[in-house]
């Protein structure tokens, strides 16, 4: 496919600093937002999961019907995937008594299997040419697996292994920095992207817990509502800028 055409039709954003900022904040909102709805708002894990899954289905339907990258639809879908991925892990852990070791292993296998099938069918895992419905379905299945895995791995590190929220955020942040360094030194672009993408989830989860949990539990005590509201405001501003930029690009080329 012509590179210029592929760039215009690609259904996902370019990987820039803004992309990573919004991604990390989306993962944090997934953690704090799910906790707020299930606990603080009193909906419970079951109703929260059903409601968010329904909203995700609507957002994903809209995303799949778009002809090119539309920032507000794309990032709304990411935030909802983050919340649903968090809820899947929380239900396994809190309701079904599945250990974090087991859920982390399960989601790791599912993610690896999804990557394997995606590569076998499309011969590439690059996000630079998500231009067909099949590729996009593979992409979103991968994103959901990364969020569920990241939640399980983050909780495993900070809770089951006793690292705590601060140390957990530092460790996952350091792993992301090491991945960035590897990319700078010439490591495979696709591989380093997906490693960083996976690591941002437990980093965001650890950061969310650090900000929201009470000081007696090692957090800063900001609460899920205020943390979610703050991060959502930043996400909305950055997405609005991206939407305006895309609109300007289209207007210039017309």
Backbone as CSV, one residue per row, in Angstrom:
resi,resn,N_x,N_y,N_z,CA_x,CA_y,CA_z,C_x,C_y,C_z
1,UNK,0.843,-1.198,0.000,0.000,0.000,0.000,0.872,1.239,0.000
2,UNK,0.416,2.273,-0.723,1.122,3.535,-0.744,1.255,4.096,0.667
3,UNK,2.474,4.475,1.117,2.668,4.940,2.477,1.809,6.141,2.838
4,UNK,1.637,7.072,1.899,0.824,8.254,2.187,-0.632,7.873,2.409
5,UNK,-1.141,7.004,1.544,-2.514,6.542,1.675,-2.699,5.791,2.982
6,UNK,-1.728,4.919,3.306,-1.816,4.162,4.546,-1.846,5.089,5.752
7,UNK,-1.057,6.172,5.688,-1.035,7.121,6.792,-2.379,7.786,7.002
8,UNK,-3.060,8.116,5.896,-4.358,8.763,6.007,-5.437,7.793,6.479
9,UNK,-5.372,6.548,6.036,-6.416,5.581,6.372,-6.166,4.861,7.684
10,UNK,-4.983,4.996,8.246,-4.657,4.295,9.481,-5.654,4.659,10.576
11,UNK,-6.147,3.652,11.307,-7.205,3.878,12.281,-6.674,4.189,13.678
12,UNK,-5.368,4.216,13.854,-4.790,4.507,15.170,-3.837,5.693,15.042
13,UNK,-3.573,6.402,16.146,-2.756,7.622,16.063,-1.276,7.340,15.857
14,UNK,-0.559,8.385,15.452,0.887,8.307,15.381,1.450,8.210,16.800
15,UNK,2.541,7.485,16.936,3.139,7.277,18.254,4.036,8.461,18.584
16,UNK,3.489,9.398,19.338,4.210,10.601,19.746,4.215,10.681,21.271
17,UNK,4.834,11.730,21.810,4.827,11.934,23.251,3.402,12.083,23.767
18,UNK,2.576,12.810,23.013,1.176,12.982,23.403,0.459,11.638,23.474
19,UNK,0.757,10.750,22.536,0.165,9.405,22.539,0.450,8.697,23.857
20,UNK,1.712,8.722,24.301,2.078,8.004,25.514,1.496,8.662,26.765
21,UNK,1.424,9.995,26.766,0.825,10.689,27.913,-0.647,10.311,28.066
22,UNK,-1.377,10.361,26.951,-2.800,10.003,27.000,-2.963,8.534,27.357
23,UNK,-2.103,7.677,26.798,-2.193,6.237,27.081,-2.010,5.958,28.568
24,UNK,-0.977,6.553,29.181,-0.728,6.324,30.601,-1.873,6.852,31.448
25,UNK,-2.364,8.040,31.111,-3.481,8.604,31.863,-4.749,7.778,31.685
26,UNK,-4.935,7.215,30.494,-6.091,6.348,30.255,-6.019,5.099,31.117
27,UNK,-4.823,4.549,31.250,-4.676,3.358,32.092,-4.939,3.692,33.554
28,UNK,-4.494,4.873,33.980,-4.750,5.278,35.366,-6.241,5.479,35.596
29,UNK,-6.920,6.117,34.630,-8.367,6.315,34.734,-9.082,4.973,34.742
30,UNK,-8.567,4.004,33.981,-9.155,2.677,33.999,-9.136,2.078,35.392
31,UNK,-8.042,2.279,36.107,-7.908,1.773,37.467,-8.778,2.556,38.444
32,UNK,-8.633,3.877,38.437,-9.360,4.708,39.396,-10.847,4.804,39.063
33,UNK,-11.159,4.879,37.758,-12.555,4.978,37.353,-13.337,3.727,37.701
34,UNK,-12.747,2.566,37.465,-13.407,1.306,37.808,-13.632,1.217,39.311
35,UNK,-12.634,1.620,40.097,-12.780,1.595,41.560,-13.868,2.561,42.020
36,UNK,-13.918,3.754,41.419,-14.924,4.743,41.815,-16.335,4.237,41.534
37,UNK,-16.551,3.703,40.330,-17.884,3.238,39.965,-18.316,2.032,40.797
38,UNK,-17.384,1.108,41.001,-17.732,-0.127,41.708,-17.875,0.076,43.208
39,UNK,-17.012,0.924,43.798,-16.980,1.066,45.255,-17.613,2.379,45.712
40,UNK,-17.039,3.503,45.302,-17.510,4.802,45.788,-18.932,5.113,45.332
41,UNK,-19.238,4.849,44.059,-20.583,5.120,43.545,-21.570,4.019,43.914
42,UNK,-21.060,2.883,44.369,-21.916,1.817,44.873,-22.565,0.928,43.834
43,UNK,-22.053,0.944,42.583,-22.665,0.099,41.557,-22.246,-1.363,41.681
44,UNK,-21.126,-1.617,42.321,-20.635,-2.979,42.440,-19.906,-3.425,41.188
45,UNK,-19.095,-4.449,41.342,-18.285,-4.915,40.211,-19.135,-5.438,39.062
46,UNK,-20.230,-6.138,39.391,-21.070,-6.738,38.360,-21.727,-5.714,37.453
47,UNK,-22.457,-4.769,38.053,-23.150,-3.751,37.261,-22.178,-2.822,36.558
48,UNK,-21.060,-2.513,37.209,-20.045,-1.679,36.568,-19.518,-2.365,35.318
49,UNK,-19.239,-3.645,35.420,-18.720,-4.395,34.278,-19.731,-4.446,33.138
50,UNK,-21.003,-4.696,33.471,-22.041,-4.772,32.438,-22.214,-3.428,31.741
51,UNK,-22.303,-2.358,32.539,-22.498,-1.028,31.975,-21.329,-0.594,31.114
52,UNK,-20.104,-0.799,31.611,-18.925,-0.386,30.846,-18.733,-1.248,29.599
53,UNK,-19.080,-2.538,29.692,-18.968,-3.411,28.518,-19.940,-2.969,27.427
54,UNK,-21.141,-2.542,27.836,-22.126,-2.063,26.863,-21.638,-0.777,26.192
55,UNK,-21.090,0.146,26.989,-20.551,1.388,26.427,-19.356,1.105,25.508
56,UNK,-18.532,0.136,25.907,-17.394,-0.242,25.072,-17.853,-0.801,23.736
57,UNK,-18.897,-1.617,23.761,-19.415,-2.190,22.512,-19.888,-1.084,21.568
58,UNK,-20.545,-0.061,22.128,-21.022,1.060,21.299,-19.836,1.848,20.741
59,UNK,-18.865,2.152,21.617,-17.694,2.919,21.181,-16.899,2.150,20.129
60,UNK,-16.740,0.844,20.337,-15.985,0.031,19.381,-16.705,-0.049,18.043
61,UNK,-18.024,-0.122,18.095,-18.818,-0.121,16.856,-18.573,1.168,16.076
62,UNK,-18.586,2.298,16.785,-18.334,3.596,16.137,-16.908,3.661,15.598
63,UNK,-15.955,3.159,16.370,-14.554,3.159,15.941,-14.363,2.324,14.675
64,UNK,-14.998,1.169,14.626,-14.851,0.291,13.470,-15.506,0.882,12.215
65,UNK,-16.497,1.740,12.404,-17.195,2.330,11.262,-16.507,3.575,10.716
66,UNK,-15.577,4.154,11.470,-14.870,5.330,10.968,-13.948,4.926,9.815
67,UNK,-13.678,5.877,8.936,-12.850,5.608,7.769,-11.372,5.892,8.021
68,UNK,-11.082,6.660,9.055,-9.702,7.001,9.396,-9.649,7.351,10.883
69,UNK,-8.456,7.615,11.366,-8.270,7.924,12.783,-9.089,9.149,13.184
70,UNK,-9.969,8.939,14.173,-10.776,10.018,14.750,-10.455,10.072,16.237
71,UNK,-9.683,11.070,16.685,-9.150,11.072,18.056,-10.165,10.828,19.156
72,UNK,-11.297,11.527,19.145,-12.204,11.402,20.284,-12.832,10.012,20.363
73,UNK,-13.123,9.410,19.220,-13.684,8.057,19.226,-12.625,7.038,19.653
74,UNK,-11.434,7.183,19.089,-10.356,6.247,19.412,-10.045,6.263,20.909
75,UNK,-9.830,7.442,21.474,-9.416,7.511,22.876,-10.552,7.200,23.840
76,UNK,-11.792,7.476,23.456,-12.926,7.031,24.263,-12.941,5.512,24.345
77,UNK,-12.669,4.879,23.213,-12.614,3.413,23.196,-11.491,2.899,24.087
78,UNK,-10.326,3.557,24.048,-9.200,3.141,24.879,-9.543,3.249,26.366
79,UNK,-10.158,4.358,26.768,-10.526,4.536,28.181,-11.507,3.447,28.615
80,UNK,-12.493,3.154,27.774,-13.476,2.123,28.118,-12.849,0.733,28.137
81,UNK,-11.937,0.460,27.215,-11.201,-0.809,27.246,-10.410,-0.921,28.549
82,UNK,-9.825,0.188,28.974,-9.053,0.202,30.212,-9.922,-0.160,31.405
83,UNK,-11.114,0.427,31.473,-12.023,0.143,32.584,-12.488,-1.310,32.540
84,UNK,-12.874,-1.778,31.351,-13.354,-3.163,31.220,-12.233,-4.148,31.516
85,UNK,-11.023,-3.872,31.024,-9.892,-4.754,31.308,-9.609,-4.838,32.796
86,UNK,-9.707,-3.700,33.477,-9.524,-3.680,34.927,-10.591,-4.520,35.619
87,UNK,-11.838,-4.355,35.178,-12.943,-5.095,35.802,-12.830,-6.601,35.596
88,UNK,-12.350,-7.014,34.425,-12.178,-8.453,34.174,-11.225,-9.054,35.199
89,UNK,-10.088,-8.384,35.397,-9.112,-8.884,36.371,-9.659,-8.823,37.785
90,UNK,-10.345,-7.735,38.127,-10.883,-7.589,39.487,-11.931,-8.654,39.793
91,UNK,-12.770,-8.980,38.803,-13.784,-10.016,39.017,-13.123,-11.375,39.227
92,UNK,-12.109,-11.673,38.416,-11.390,-12.939,38.589,-10.766,-13.031,39.979
93,UNK,-10.196,-11.900,40.438,-9.490,-11.906,41.722,-10.449,-11.866,42.902
94,UNK,-11.392,-10.916,42.877,-12.243,-10.663,44.047,-13.472,-11.555,44.114
95,UNK,-14.038,-11.910,42.969,-15.276,-12.681,42.957,-15.063,-14.178,42.757
96,UNK,-14.077,-14.523,41.922,-13.854,-15.934,41.600,-12.641,-16.520,42.304
97,UNK,-11.965,-15.706,43.119,-10.802,-16.151,43.907,-9.677,-16.740,43.056
98,UNK,-9.521,-16.209,41.849,-8.395,-16.613,41.005,-7.175,-15.820,41.452
99,UNK,-6.076,-16.505,41.736,-4.893,-15.808,42.230,-4.315,-14.909,41.149
100,UNK,-3.618,-13.874,41.585,-2.992,-12.951,40.640,-1.900,-13.641,39.839
101,UNK,-1.257,-14.649,40.412,-0.255,-15.421,39.671,-0.921,-16.130,38.498
102,UNK,-2.096,-16.719,38.768,-2.805,-17.453,37.723,-3.343,-16.524,36.649
103,UNK,-3.998,-15.425,37.063,-4.572,-14.507,36.080,-3.484,-13.851,35.232
104,UNK,-2.340,-13.532,35.850,-1.231,-12.965,35.079,-0.742,-13.967,34.041
105,UNK,-0.631,-15.212,34.431,-0.195,-16.258,33.502,-1.209,-16.462,32.383
106,UNK,-2.498,-16.472,32.727,-3.551,-16.679,31.729,-3.546,-15.566,30.690
107,UNK,-3.502,-14.321,31.164,-3.532,-13.194,30.229,-2.243,-13.100,29.411
108,UNK,-1.142,-13.554,29.977,0.113,-13.596,29.214,0.002,-14.572,28.051
109,UNK,-0.583,-15.726,28.317,-0.775,-16.737,27.273,-1.748,-16.233,26.213
110,UNK,-2.856,-15.616,26.652,-3.840,-15.095,25.710,-3.229,-14.008,24.823
111,UNK,-2.418,-13.144,25.423,-1.774,-12.087,24.648,-0.795,-12.672,23.636
112,UNK,0.008,-13.624,24.078,0.969,-14.269,23.171,0.238,-14.986,22.037
113,UNK,-0.864,-15.658,22.364,-1.647,-16.359,21.348,-2.241,-15.372,20.345
114,UNK,-2.724,-14.241,20.857,-3.295,-13.225,19.969,-2.231,-12.668,19.025
115,UNK,-1.034,-12.397,19.562,0.071,-11.925,18.725,0.424,-12.963,17.657
116,UNK,0.463,-14.222,18.055,0.843,-15.297,17.135,-0.155,-15.399,15.979
117,UNK,-1.455,-15.410,16.311,-2.482,-15.502,15.267,-2.450,-14.270,14.383
118,UNK,-2.318,-13.089,14.991,-2.258,-11.839,14.229,-1.106,-11.882,13.219
119,UNK,0.064,-12.319,13.682,1.226,-12.356,12.791,1.060,-13.410,11.704
120,UNK,0.487,-14.561,12.063,0.278,-15.624,11.071,-0.663,-15.174,9.959
121,UNK,-1.669,-14.383,10.329,-2.674,-13.955,9.350,-2.215,-12.738,8.556
122,UNK,-1.638,-11.752,9.247,-1.304,-10.476,8.609,0.187,-10.320,8.292
123,UNK,1.036,-11.198,8.837,2.488,-11.158,8.604,3.146,-9.887,9.132
124,UNK,2.497,-9.227,10.052,3.048,-8.010,10.658,2.244,-7.662,11.900
125,UNK,2.928,-7.101,12.891,2.262,-6.618,14.103,2.345,-5.097,14.187
126,UNK,2.723,-4.454,13.096,2.885,-3.008,13.085,1.532,-2.306,13.193
127,UNK,1.523,-1.167,13.898,0.294,-0.390,14.000,0.275,0.746,12.982
128,UNK,1.233,0.778,12.089,1.305,1.863,11.114,0.320,1.692,9.960
129,UNK,-0.211,0.472,9.797,-1.150,0.235,8.707,-2.361,-0.554,9.198
130,UNK,-3.038,-0.029,10.222,-4.290,-0.632,10.684,-5.387,-0.074,9.786
131,UNK,-5.502,-0.631,8.588,-6.351,-0.047,7.546,-7.461,-0.990,7.094
132,UNK,-7.578,-2.165,7.714,-8.646,-3.093,7.364,-9.383,-3.501,8.641
133,UNK,-10.661,-3.878,8.531,-11.417,-4.308,9.717,-10.757,-5.469,10.456
134,UNK,-10.184,-6.421,9.714,-9.554,-7.565,10.368,-8.354,-7.146,11.189
135,UNK,-7.508,-6.292,10.623,-6.356,-5.805,11.379,-6.788,-5.028,12.608
136,UNK,-7.846,-4.264,12.463,-8.306,-3.476,13.604,-8.872,-4.364,14.704
137,UNK,-9.549,-5.429,14.337,-10.059,-6.364,15.340,-8.911,-7.033,16.094
138,UNK,-7.863,-7.417,15.371,-6.673,-7.956,16.030,-6.081,-6.915,16.988
139,UNK,-6.021,-5.671,16.525,-5.446,-4.594,17.333,-6.217,-4.422,18.641
140,UNK,-7.540,-4.334,18.575,-8.332,-4.094,19.780,-8.357,-5.309,20.705
141,UNK,-8.308,-6.502,20.136,-8.197,-7.700,20.981,-6.882,-7.678,21.749
142,UNK,-5.815,-7.243,21.076,-4.512,-7.119,21.729,-4.544,-6.066,22.822
143,UNK,-5.153,-4.921,22.533,-5.240,-3.847,23.525,-5.985,-4.318,24.771
144,UNK,-7.105,-5.028,24.587,-7.856,-5.532,25.738,-7.011,-6.495,26.564
145,UNK,-6.276,-7.383,25.895,-5.410,-8.326,26.610,-4.319,-7.588,27.387
146,UNK,-3.758,-6.528,26.791,-2.693,-5.788,27.488,-3.229,-5.102,28.733
147,UNK,-4.453,-4.590,28.674,-5.029,-3.925,29.840,-5.332,-4.927,30.951
148,UNK,-5.914,-6.063,30.589,-6.211,-7.080,31.597,-4.917,-7.628,32.200
149,UNK,-3.922,-7.920,31.349,-2.638,-8.416,31.823,-1.945,-7.376,32.691
150,UNK,-1.956,-6.129,32.238,-1.296,-5.071,32.998,-1.893,-4.877,34.367
151,UNK,-3.225,-4.983,34.468,-3.884,-4.871,35.770,-3.449,-6.002,36.688
152,UNK,-3.471,-7.233,36.152,-3.078,-8.387,36.957,-1.613,-8.302,37.371
153,UNK,-0.732,-7.947,36.426,0.697,-7.861,36.725,0.991,-6.735,37.716
154,UNK,0.286,-5.614,37.552,0.482,-4.500,38.468,0.059,-4.849,39.883
155,UNK,-1.119,-5.472,40.015,-1.587,-5.891,41.344,-0.691,-6.977,41.926
156,UNK,-0.194,-7.854,41.065,0.715,-8.905,41.526,1.974,-8.293,42.121
157,UNK,2.520,-7.297,41.439,3.762,-6.673,41.901,3.558,-5.857,43.170
158,UNK,2.506,-5.030,43.178,2.329,-4.093,44.294,1.684,-4.731,45.518
159,UNK,0.836,-5.743,45.310,0.105,-6.333,46.429,0.642,-7.720,46.802
160,UNK,0.544,-8.665,45.865,0.940,-10.040,46.189,2.427,-10.147,46.522
161,UNK,3.265,-9.430,45.773,4.706,-9.474,46.032,5.148,-8.424,47.050
162,UNK,4.215,-7.558,47.458,4.488,-6.607,48.525,5.418,-5.463,48.169
163,UNK,5.511,-5.110,46.886,6.402,-4.014,46.505,5.847,-2.651,46.903
164,UNK,4.526,-2.558,47.019,3.912,-1.277,47.341,3.706,-0.426,46.102
165,UNK,2.855,0.597,46.232,2.484,1.406,45.078,3.649,2.247,44.557
166,UNK,4.389,2.868,45.463,5.475,3.749,45.038,6.571,2.976,44.320
167,UNK,7.045,1.900,44.955,8.104,1.100,44.351,7.626,0.451,43.064
168,UNK,6.350,0.022,43.046,5.804,-0.573,41.825,5.814,0.404,40.670
169,UNK,5.380,1.649,40.930,5.387,2.673,39.881,6.810,2.971,39.420
170,UNK,7.751,3.008,40.361,9.146,3.288,40.012,9.713,2.162,39.139
171,UNK,9.453,0.917,39.521,9.990,-0.227,38.772,9.428,-0.276,37.356
172,UNK,8.108,-0.144,37.229,7.509,-0.196,35.893,7.916,1.024,35.065
173,UNK,8.062,2.177,35.718,8.549,3.361,35.011,9.964,3.157,34.503
174,UNK,10.799,2.514,35.321,12.179,2.242,34.918,12.221,1.260,33.749
175,UNK,11.316,0.282,33.741,11.261,-0.682,32.632,10.830,0.006,31.338
176,UNK,9.906,0.962,31.447,9.493,1.724,30.269,10.666,2.550,29.741
177,UNK,11.402,3.184,30.663,12.572,3.977,30.265,13.624,3.094,29.602
178,UNK,13.816,1.878,30.114,14.778,0.956,29.518,14.339,0.538,28.115
179,UNK,13.029,0.370,27.927,12.504,0.031,26.603,12.732,1.178,25.629
180,UNK,12.508,2.401,26.107,12.767,3.583,25.271,14.236,3.654,24.876
181,UNK,15.114,3.375,25.821,16.549,3.393,25.542,16.911,2.333,24.507
182,UNK,16.312,1.143,24.649,16.572,0.073,23.686,16.125,0.480,22.282
183,UNK,14.978,1.144,22.195,14.494,1.630,20.898,15.453,2.664,20.314
184,UNK,15.937,3.558,21.164,16.886,4.580,20.718,18.181,3.959,20.202
185,UNK,18.537,2.804,20.756,19.783,2.151,20.381,19.609,1.214,19.188
186,UNK,18.396,1.188,18.621,18.193,0.440,17.395,17.428,-0.850,17.514
187,UNK,16.809,-1.100,18.663,16.012,-2.318,18.817,14.791,-2.262,17.904
188,UNK,14.209,-3.413,17.640,13.070,-3.526,16.737,11.934,-2.595,17.179
189,UNK,11.433,-1.798,16.241,10.420,-0.781,16.555,9.114,-1.417,17.023
190,UNK,8.646,-2.436,16.326,7.381,-3.072,16.669,7.470,-3.747,18.037
191,UNK,8.577,-4.455,18.272,8.755,-5.150,19.542,8.792,-4.172,20.716
192,UNK,9.587,-3.116,20.590,9.711,-2.154,21.694,8.400,-1.403,21.918
193,UNK,7.655,-1.138,20.833,6.362,-0.473,21.006,5.436,-1.302,21.871
194,UNK,5.292,-2.588,21.535,4.342,-3.413,22.268,4.809,-3.698,23.698
195,UNK,6.113,-3.797,23.906,6.616,-3.958,25.272,6.256,-2.725,26.096
196,UNK,6.514,-1.538,25.540,6.176,-0.301,26.242,4.674,-0.184,26.456
197,UNK,3.901,-0.589,25.465,2.438,-0.505,25.556,1.928,-1.382,26.705
198,UNK,2.492,-2.572,26.811,2.092,-3.474,27.891,2.495,-2.909,29.252
199,UNK,3.709,-2.363,29.340,4.226,-1.874,30.620,3.497,-0.629,31.119
200,UNK,2.936,0.180,30.195,2.230,1.376,30.652,0.995,1.029,31.475
201,UNK,0.446,-0.171,31.268,-0.754,-0.542,32.045,-0.428,-0.762,33.516
202,UNK,0.513,-1.636,33.885,0.825,-1.764,35.307,1.406,-0.485,35.897
203,UNK,2.122,0.308,35.079,2.620,1.591,35.569,1.453,2.510,35.911
204,UNK,0.478,2.590,34.998,-0.693,3.421,35.259,-1.506,2.925,36.434
205,UNK,-1.626,1.597,36.570,-2.369,1.025,37.698,-1.678,1.335,39.017
206,UNK,-0.362,1.183,39.050,0.401,1.491,40.271,0.299,2.969,40.615
207,UNK,0.387,3.822,39.578,0.262,5.258,39.782,-1.126,5.616,40.304
208,UNK,-2.158,4.986,39.724,-3.519,5.238,40.177,-3.724,4.849,41.622
209,UNK,-3.228,3.674,42.003,-3.345,3.231,43.393,-2.560,4.138,44.332
210,UNK,-1.386,4.570,43.889,-0.565,5.467,44.706,-1.306,6.771,44.987
211,UNK,-1.985,7.301,43.991,-2.695,8.562,44.156,-3.989,8.421,44.954
212,UNK,-4.692,7.310,44.782,-6.043,7.194,45.356,-6.093,6.545,46.730
213,UNK,-5.229,5.592,46.992,-5.319,4.850,48.246,-4.991,5.727,49.453
214,UNK,-5.577,5.363,50.580,-5.350,6.117,51.825,-3.886,6.041,52.237
215,UNK,-3.458,7.042,52.978,-2.058,7.099,53.396,-1.677,5.910,54.261
216,UNK,-2.635,5.370,55.000,-2.345,4.204,55.848,-1.992,2.976,55.020
217,UNK,-2.405,2.972,53.754,-2.108,1.849,52.856,-0.954,2.170,51.908
218,UNK,-0.278,3.283,52.133,0.869,3.640,51.311,0.548,4.550,50.148
219,UNK,-0.682,5.063,50.085,-1.067,5.966,49.014,-1.012,7.423,49.445
220,UNK,-1.452,8.298,48.536,-1.449,9.734,48.821,-2.816,10.246,49.257
221,UNK,-3.834,9.377,49.181,-5.149,9.726,49.707,-5.960,10.714,48.893
222,UNK,-5.704,10.850,47.579,-6.469,11.791,46.756,-7.885,11.301,46.477
223,UNK,-8.085,9.996,46.537,-9.402,9.440,46.266,-9.621,9.177,44.790
224,UNK,-10.457,8.165,44.498,-10.685,7.757,43.106,-11.422,8.822,42.308
225,UNK,-12.373,9.521,42.932,-13.169,10.499,42.197,-12.316,11.660,41.697
226,UNK,-11.522,12.264,42.595,-10.734,13.429,42.216,-9.596,13.061,41.258
227,UNK,-8.987,11.901,41.472,-7.927,11.476,40.562,-8.473,11.213,39.168
228,UNK,-9.616,10.523,39.098,-10.234,10.247,37.799,-10.629,11.536,37.098
229,UNK,-11.219,12.476,37.845,-11.655,13.744,37.256,-10.466,14.544,36.723
230,UNK,-9.385,14.600,37.509,-8.195,15.346,37.093,-7.594,14.768,35.817
231,UNK,-7.407,13.458,35.800,-6.791,12.817,34.642,-7.704,12.890,33.419
232,UNK,-9.025,12.771,33.633,-9.958,12.869,32.512,-9.910,14.261,31.888
233,UNK,-9.769,15.282,32.720,-9.673,16.651,32.193,-8.444,16.804,31.299
234,UNK,-7.316,16.252,31.733,-6.100,16.329,30.926,-6.275,15.548,29.623
235,UNK,-6.888,14.369,29.709,-7.131,13.558,28.512,-8.013,14.317,27.529
236,UNK,-9.085,14.928,28.030,-10.012,15.666,27.162,-9.289,16.808,26.454
237,UNK,-8.435,17.526,27.171,-7.701,18.645,26.567,-6.772,18.143,25.462
238,UNK,-6.008,17.101,25.746,-5.061,16.577,24.757,-5.777,15.984,23.550
239,UNK,-6.892,15.296,23.790,-7.652,14.723,22.676,-8.289,15.831,21.840
240,UNK,-8.762,16.891,22.495,-9.340,18.026,21.762,-8.293,18.656,20.849
241,UNK,-7.060,18.787,21.344,-5.968,19.324,20.529,-5.709,18.404,19.335
242,UNK,-5.695,17.093,19.591,-5.469,16.128,18.503,-6.601,16.183,17.488
243,UNK,-7.840,16.306,17.953,-8.986,16.389,17.047,-8.907,17.640,16.186
244,UNK,-8.530,18.748,16.801,-8.380,20.010,16.061,-7.278,19.888,15.017
245,UNK,-6.174,19.234,15.379,-5.057,19.057,14.459,-5.456,18.206,13.266
246,UNK,-6.188,17.122,13.515,-6.645,16.255,12.423,-7.595,17.017,11.510
247,UNK,-8.481,17.810,12.107,-9.408,18.601,11.310,-8.688,19.596,10.414
248,UNK,-7.646,20.222,10.953,-6.863,21.171,10.160,-6.147,20.490,9.001
249,UNK,-5.584,19.305,9.260,-4.904,18.561,8.200,-5.841,18.230,7.061
250,UNK,-7.053,17.820,7.398,-8.023,17.468,6.364,-8.435,18.701,5.566
251,UNK,-8.611,19.833,6.280,-9.028,21.059,5.610,-7.963,21.557,4.635
252,UNK,-6.687,21.411,5.034,-5.586,21.875,4.188,-5.487,21.068,2.891
253,UNK,-5.753,19.760,2.992,-5.601,18.891,1.826,-6.805,18.923,0.898
254,UNK,-7.902,19.533,1.353,-9.106,19.560,0.515,-9.062,20.719,-0.478
